[in-house]
């Protein structure tokens, strides 16, 4: 794989964020010519320190995916676009749904139209969310599961995914859509608890604070380490059979929140666990149990997750203890 992205011209939208920065570092290692586009909106996870290891080896465009003038220029001559930019806070999507619609849907459409007009040969890898499914009617959740998103964030992501797949079908702009499970690891924002529950639990443990377990704590989630996500994103982009398809990405292994908190406290050797009730806001958007059927992506691109939960949490804790001042 190392040679396959060498000298490829790559655009990463949201490249200063959690997934985008980890992807940028991986692509630079493979010899790709990387451009990052990020608007650095507060609270959305963009962080200049995230790309510190490659800051002199990437181009950075501080712009917005909704700015068609900028996007029309920046998509030209790109071989790949990894479209990761988006409004990702469930809470913000409730408080400001029009911004959610604007960033996630309008922004995606601006990129697609720019590609239709100026670069039809580009390949697009779109990052969606497992939240698009809403409440699970069967487990594990496969790609044919009914779509019943709870909350504006999940709806706008599903709409953006539909747009991406329509442009693949009608305009032949090759695209892959990934429905990504809860992902954790280094370079995730740690300033608030509105998205990224596992990382927030880690912050509370590092700070010797209480980790709140909502309800019974037995809700199941599928937690994926960032290194595994980056590997599968790169493999998918290289696989011609993946284009035009939608894939779940996760581990397929469920963990409940009590187990999760206990593992974090054990590894961090700090923090304590306390049960608490759901706030009304959280209760309204809580979809219940989820873990993914990942057989489709595993068989298509030849991937399987390699980092187990304990190792991933250890790596994450080590990272934030080293670089805490850049994230708190």
Secondary structure, DSSP 8 states (H G I E B T S, - for coil): -TTTTTT-EEEEETTTSHHHHHHHHHHHHTT-EEEEE----TTS---GGGGGGGTTSEEEE---TT-HHHHHHHTTT-SEEEE------HHHHHH-HHHHHIIIIIHHHHHHHHHHHH-TT-EEEEEEEGGGGBS-SSSSB-TTS--B--SHHHHHHHHHHHHHHHHHHHH---EEEEEE-EEE-TT---S-SSS-HHHHHHHHHHTT-EEEEETTS--EE-EEEHHHHHHHHHHHHH-GGGTT-EEEES-S--EEHHHHHHHHHHHHS--EEEEE---HHHHHH------B--HHHHHHHT------HHHHHHHHHHHHHHHGGGT-
